[in-house]
């Protein structure tokens, strides 16, 4: 046997990608303690915390409006399954945490979907899970966004455009209800 044949199979690692955004980042630099663009290994028995207390939190947000411990993430395996997941727990007594459209109060927790948006205050975090096989550790990979993650607020409403090409939003309906007209009538 050659050394290639004897080599162990390379194991993939589950990775939690998190893209951070805050409208005042450029002025206040609240993400200055986060290590962007570098994967970090986290042991599976650790529960990484995000917040402003550097003695407790692995990921520090430099903002007095952030709780000492804002939220925590835990890596686990589903019962009777080989699937690995993350759950997120709100650790703030004062601030609710939004995971997509689900609001979490203090000590509430929920499974992280494979792709979701986490919000609290003016913070927006896009979380995306990259599947892996390792049972000893997972990785985090932090990114910084200069544009809001929640773009839906800025988009115009997507109303259907009628066949005549004139958008009804350009002309107020003036309280009239729609009328059905036969195409042969004038």
Secondary structure, DSSP 8 states (H G I E B T S, - for coil): --HHHHS-------EEEEEEE-TTHHHH-TTTTS-BTS-EEEETT---EEES-TTT-SEE---TTS-SS-EEEEEEE-TTSS-EEEEEEE--SS--EEETTEEE-TT-EEE--SEEEEEETTEEEEEEEE----SSEEEEEEEE-SS-S-GGGGS-------TT---GGGS--TT-------TT--
